[in-house]
C-alpha cells in the first residue's frame, strides 16, 4: 500500500504558521506544532527552543498510532483527540484531516476547554490549507506522470537508434 505524500509550499507554511500563532495568542498556550502521521515535524510556533521538537514529533505520532489501535480494540474507528495532563504542562493532540496532527502544549494559564475550542476552530482552518496542498499535488502528479511517459519514450527512441 502506498501512502500519499503531501507537498506544502512556502505560502501554505506561512498560512499554517499564522494559524498556529493565532491559537497560541488566543489561548495563551506555550507552543503549537503540526506533525504528520509519520512523525515528521511540519512546522512549529511559540516557545519551542527548549524542546527537542524532532523527537517530540516522532513520539507524538507514535502515541497517536498506538491509540488508534486501542480505539480499534474497543470498537471505535479512531480517537481524534488526545489529552495528556502533567503537573505543570499539558498536551492536547488532535487529528487534522487524514495525515496531520495538531499538538498544543499549554500550562495552567488556560483551561482544556479553551484549548479544545480554539483547536477545533484552528483545525478547520488548517484542514482547508492542507486540502488545498493536496489539490495542488494531484495536478503536479498528473504532469509528472505525463513527463515520465514522455521521457521513457524518448529514451527508448535513443537506445533503439544504435
N, C-alpha and C positions, 0 to 999 in steps of 0.2 A: 504494500500500500504506500503510495507516495503522498507526502504532505505538501500542501501549497506553501510556498514561501512568500512572505509579504515584503514588498519593497515600499519604503517610505522615502519621500523626497523632503528636501530641506524646508519647504513651506509647510508641509504637513507636520514635521517635527516641531516647527515654531508654533503651529496651532495647538499641538499636544502640550507643549511646554506652557503655553498660555493657559490652557485648561487646568493643568496641574497647579500652576501658580495661583489660579483662581480658587481652587479648593483649599489650598494652604492658607490664603488670605482670609477667606470667608469662615473657615472652620477653626483657624488658629492651630492647625496641625503642624508638626515639625517638618515633615517631608512627605513627598509622594513620588512613587516610582511606577513606571509602566514596564511590564515584563512580558515576554512571550511565553507560551506554554512550554517551550523547550528550555527555559531558564536563562535566556539572554536578556540583558537589560536593554530596553529600547531607549528610554530617557528618564531623567530624574529632575526634581526640583526641590528646593528647600535646603534644610540643614542636613547635608549628607556627607560632609568631608570627614567625619569621624567614623563613618560606616564603610565596611567592605561591601559595596553595593553589588559587585560581581558575584561574590559568594552568596550574599543575601538573595539575589535574584534566582540563582540556581536552587537554593534551598526552599524558597517560597514556591517555585514551580513544582518541585518535588513534593512538597506538602500538599499542594493542590491536587497533584496526580494521585497521591495516596488517598486523599479524601474522596476523590472521585470513585475509587474502588470501594471505600467504606459506604458511600451512597448507594452504589450498585448492590452491595450485600444487604442493605436494609430496604431495597425496593425503590430507591429514588434514582432518576437518571443522572443527576449531578447536584451537588450543593454549590450554589452560585456565589455564596458569601461565607467567608470565614472570619472569625474574630479571635485574637489571642490577647488575653489581658495579663499584664505584668504588674509589678509593684509601682513602677514609675511610668513606663511606656507601654503602649498598646498598639496592636497592629490590626488593621481592617483590610481584608483581602476580598476583592470582588472580581468576578469574571466579566470581561468586556468582549462581547462578540464570541467567536469560537476560538480565537487564538491568543488573546491577550488578558493579562491580569493587572488590575489596578491595586496598588499597595499604598496604604496611608498609615504613616506612623505618627502617633499623637500621644499627648500626656493628659494630665487631669485638668488642663486649662479648658478642655472641651469635653463633650459627652459623646457616647457612642451613638446616641440618637441624631445629633447634629452631623456626625461623620457619615452615618448611613444616608441621611437626607442629601447632603452635598455629593456623596459618592454616586448616588443614583442619578442626580442631575448631570454631573460632570461625565458620568459613564455613558449617558445617552449622547452627549456631545462627542466624546471620544469614539464611540461606535460609528458615528457619521463620518468622522475623519478617517478612521481605519477602513470603513467600507469604500470610501472614495479612493483609497490607495489600492484596494483590490480591484476596483473597476478599471483603474489605470493599468494595473498589472496585466489584466486579461488582454487588453489591447496590445500591450508590449509583447505578450507571449504569442499572439497571433502573428505579429510582424516577425518575431524571432523564428517561428516555425516556417514561414514562407522563405525567410532568408536561408535557413538551414537546408531546405529542399533545393533551393536555387544553387547554393554552394555545393551540395552533393552532385548535382547535375553538371556543374562546371568542372568539378574535379574528375568526374567520370569522363567528360569530353577530353580533358587534358591528357589523362593517362591512356585513353584509347587511341589517341593520335600517334603514340610512339610505337 
